[in-house]
Amino acid sequence: DEYLRIGAEGGVLGLGLLLACMALWVRRGTAPLPAPERWFMRLVFVGFALHCLTDNSLIATTASVFFLWASAIFAGARETAAPRVSAARGIFASAKEPDTSRA
C-alpha cells in the first residue's frame, strides 16, 4: 500500500503534502484540456490513486513512464491553449482601444 508506506516514511504531513501536490498538479495540468480529455485524464489519475491502495506504485519504474506520459499531455495542452489565449487577448485588447479617428 503506497499510502501506508508514504505515511510511515513522511508521517501524516508527508502523506497530506503528497496528496495535495498531486491533486494540484492534476487540476492545473488538465485545466487547458477540452472537457472530455480533461475528465479522461482525471479518471486515469483516480485509477492510479486506487491502484496505489494495493501496490507501491510510486517507487516502480512504470510510475516514471506514467508521469512522463501525463507530463507530455499536460505540456501539449498548454502549448495548444497558448495560441487561443493570445488570440483572445488580442481581440479583447483591440476592442478596448479608443477610436481616435473621430477626434
N, C-alpha and C positions, 0 to 999 in steps of 0.2 A: 504494500500500500504506500503510494507516494506521499500522501498526506501525513501518514504516521511517521515516515522517515524524515520529512521536512520538519514536522513538529518536534521530533526528537533532536534533530540537529540544530534547528533555529528557534525552537520554542514557539509559543503561540504568536509572538510578534513576528517572527520569521515567516511562519505559515500565512499569517494575515497579510504581510507585505507581498509575499509571492502571489497570493490570490488577487490582491488589489492591483498589483502591477500588470499581471496577466490580463485581468478584465479591462484595465485602462488601455493596454496595448491593442487588444482585440477591438474594443469600441472605437478607438481612434483610427485604427488600420482599416476597419470595414466601413467607416463613415462615407468615404467618397465612392464606394461601390454602388451600382444600381441595386434597387431593393431585393430582387431575387438572389443576386450573388451575395449581397450583404447577409441575408438570412441564412444562406447556404454555408458561408464561412463561419458564421456564429454557431450554427448547429454542428459543424465539424469540430469546433473547439469545445462545445458541450460534450460531444462524443469522446474527445481526448480527455476531458476532465473526468468523465465517467470511467474511462479505461484506467486512469490513474488510481482509481479505488482498488484495483486488483493487481497492479504491476508498478514497479519502479521505473516509470517511463522517462522521466527527465534525465536519468543517467545513462540511458541507452543511446546508441549511435543513431537509431532510427528517429529519435526525437530531434536530433540535429537536422536530419533531412526534412522532417516535418516543419520545423521552424524556418528553415531555408525556403521551402516551398511557400509557406504563409508570408514570409517577408517579401518574396518576389511578387506575390499577388498584391500585397499592400503597396509596394513601391510602384507597381504598374498602375494601380488605381489612382495614386497621387499624380503620376505623370499624365494620365488621360484626363484627370479632373482639372489640372492646372490650366490648360488652354481654355476650358469652358469658363473658369473663374475669371481669367484675364479678359476674355471677350465680354463677359457680363460686366466687369468693372469698366471696360471701355465704353460700353453702351450707356451705363449709368453716369459716367463722367461727362460724356458728350451731352447728355440730357440736362445736366446741371449747369453747363456753361451758359452764361447770359448771352443773349443775342445783342451784339453791339452794332449791327448793321443799321438799325433803325435810329440810332442816336445822331 
